[in-house]
Amino acid sequence: MIEFVYPWAFVLIILPLAVTLFAPAYKERKSSLKVPYFARLVDVTGEKPQSGAVLLNRNNLQRLLIAFSWLCIVTAIAKPEMIGAPINQEKSARDLMIAVDLSGSMSVEDFTLPKMINEVTSDGNNSNTITDKKQHINRLVAVKQVLNNFVKGREHDRLGLILFGDAPYLQAPFTDDITTWQALLNESDIGMAGQSTAFGDAIGLAISVFEQSNTQNRVLIVLTDGNDTASKVPPVEAAKVAAAHDIKIYTIAIGDPSAIGEEKVDLDVLNEMAEITQGKSFQALNSDELLAVYAEIDKLEPQQFDSLSFRPRVSIHHYPIALFVSIYLLALFVVNLRIRWQLIQQTAQKSSDGVTHD
């Protein structure tokens, strides 16, 4: 399919016709002979004297070539483009922010993973085998492992990362570079944001980051293992502001509800926050439950896409230009060949006349 960027340029096709009709004829002066008996010659021949110029006349083939060449020039000015087949592109329609608690209580080693042992086989190769024994890891290590698996399946989402302790910090703005996001998560460590838990302030920071995004589907996943003790804005009030900005919050409690003090998780507050924002609240006491939580979130928040369809456009205006140049060069070649042929004939005629005279 071909389209023209400047279709109005085809109005120029009538320009040569307008010049032919309204512009004065082109006259070319040529040398002439002067004779002393010009008046007597006029009387004898009966011809009327004309001005010393002749009009150039073209044959039909020349007119056709000139018209076709002008059509090529006008077509190039109109800039034809070849329109390709439609191409559909999909991009993520959602921004997903993950807030991770780095308070001191995340160092508690109450998460378990299957223990891997390294065995040497009979052929001398090493192999990893899963045993019934469990290895204990701290809460942050468990969160990192499960998060890394979680984000691998969300390669089309734009991910952000907030780390919070005494205060929240934006570790990674929204990005579709999953590898960089994982590197920034893995570099985080317990206590690097302080020992307390500023849960509500982390939600406030997420709201401000979401406000700089144009995506309407906004999801915040918050992982915490303790009670809010350092926020300037209570978590429930922050959740109300998040709901006003169409942000859905999923809260994940990874602490022990039976604990006391700062390490105690206020499940009632987490449930209320999720309910206010039309999200959901989860509780994970081990790595298996945490993995199940993310699987559930995958079901609740399937990936959404904005489709963008476009047709590739390739300019082909150089083709009529190349055709015009080819016609011009071919015409020059034919004219030059014709002149040479006439010269050869004239030379042969002179030679034959000389032989006959002798």
Secondary structure, DSSP 8 states (H G I E B T S, - for coil): -EEES-GGGGGGGGHHHHHHHHS---EE-------TTHHHHHHHH------S-EE----HHHHHHHHHHHHHHHHHHT-EEEE---EEEEEE-EEEEEEEE-SGGGG---EEEEEEEEEE-TTS-EEEEEEEEEEEE-HHHHHHHHHHHHHHT-TTSEEEEEEESSSEEEEEEEES-HHHHHHHHHT--TTTT-SS--HHHHHHHHHHHHTT---SEEEEEEEESS---S-SS-HHHHHHHHHHTTEEEEEEE-S-TT--GGGS--HHHHHHHHHHTT-EEEE-SSHHHHHHHHHHHHHHS---EEEEEE--EEE-THHHHHHHHHHHHHHHHHHHHHHHHHHHHHHHHHHHHHHHH-
